[in-house]
Each structure stands twice: as structure tokens, then as C-alpha cells.
Amino acid sequence: MATTKQDPMLREHERSYQGFVKLLSYSGAATVVVLILMALFLL
């Protein structure tokens, strides 16, 4: 995208979005790990 390189506000927004997606990925993985550990220890 040519506008991403030119507009600093758009570039910052894209960086924030990538951080948000990374946060969602890590929190999803942490939820899966917690559920697996609960299944192992509580059942």
C-alpha cells in the first residue's frame, strides 16, 4: 500500500492493530493451556 508509507497516522494504526492481533493470539493460546490443565487436574 502506498498510503501506508505516506500517512504516519495510518502506519501507527496498522502497528496498533498488529499488536492487538498478537495479544488476541497469545490470550487464546493461554486460554487453551488453562483449559487443558484444568481438564488434567480436575477430572
Buried (B, 14 or more C-beta within 10 A) or exposed (E): EEEEEEEEEEBEEEEEEEEEEEEEEEEEEEEEEEEEEEEEEEE
